[in-house]
Amino acid sequence: MRRIIVIAIMVLAFLSLLWNGLVLYVDKQLEHRDYSGVYKSCHKVWSSRGLYNTHDERNSITSFRRAFSHGAVGGEVDFSYDAKLDRFIVGHGHPKKDANGNYMYAKKDGIVLTLEKLFDAVGEGHYFWLDYKNLEHLDAKATKKAIARLLKITAKGNLRERLYIEASNPLALSSYTRVGFKTILGIHPLSEKNFLASIVVNGYKLAYYFLDITALAMPYGKIKAPIYGNMSSVWFGNIPLFLFHVPEDTFLLKYLVHQNKVRVILVGRDQSIDRFSIDDCKDD
């Protein structure tokens, strides 16, 4: 029994040494990584699903036109890929199927809105945070088909350079990185007060580094109980961060826009909020 305990302790010690060595190696590599190609405008507050007056207006051409006319430089868009239609459908919810097995999508401005139609209407000069709702549910064949479609509809001008594809499955997401898209790994770290928080962050950093993801997206948390606070800011190093569910607090927003690693901010949760005038532009 004593021998088994000793062996177990030795194995745990070896795994701990291996883990810490791997984290140290990744941290050193990330210190020298080039982040110059990641969005770095002084206008960091983007729109979440546009600037909408009603629930049905979310993720519509109308809502994004309104947001961009109010000064938003970029917007977060919810979408999913329909392999049967070979189209990217804009919308947040999970659609139901009809009797023939076809998905029934909610209409936006009277039409089933696709990414292609959205880009044609409001894509010129704007940035898009594309929240890929069903990426991890696509098989290899559907993923290959989806990538081909996205490459086709983003070939115009420099649109592809202004897109950031977000998903929570790093392996599935990396297939988009490999063909030249900028990608965001959506993560949900623990509260800074949790003693396991730094370990979880290190796990995300390993996935970020080895799968060559462009940036990380995470919720801010609450003002008095932040997920992204002073400690986690140190843990993430220089990795570009896209923050969402950031509380509507002017002092906090002004503090965050001045942080170099914070590249994009979405204010509120399931709210239509215009805080686009809060920026890091030195001439204002």
Buried (B, 14 or more C-beta within 10 A) or exposed (E): EEEEEEEEEEEEEEEEEEBEEBBEEBBEEBEEBEBEEBBEBEBBBBBBBBBBEEEBBBBBBBBBBBBBEEBBBBBBBBBBBBBEBEBBBBBBEEBEEEEEEEBEBBEBEEEBBBBBBBBEBBBEEBBBBBBBBBBBEBEEEBBEBBBEBBBEBBEEEEBBEBBBBBBBBBEBBBBBBEEEBBBBBBBEBBBBEEEEBBEBBBBBBBBBBEBEBBBBBBBBBEEEEBBBBEBBBEBBBEBBBBBBBBBEBEEBBEEBBEBEBBBBBBBBBEEBBBBBEBBBEEEE
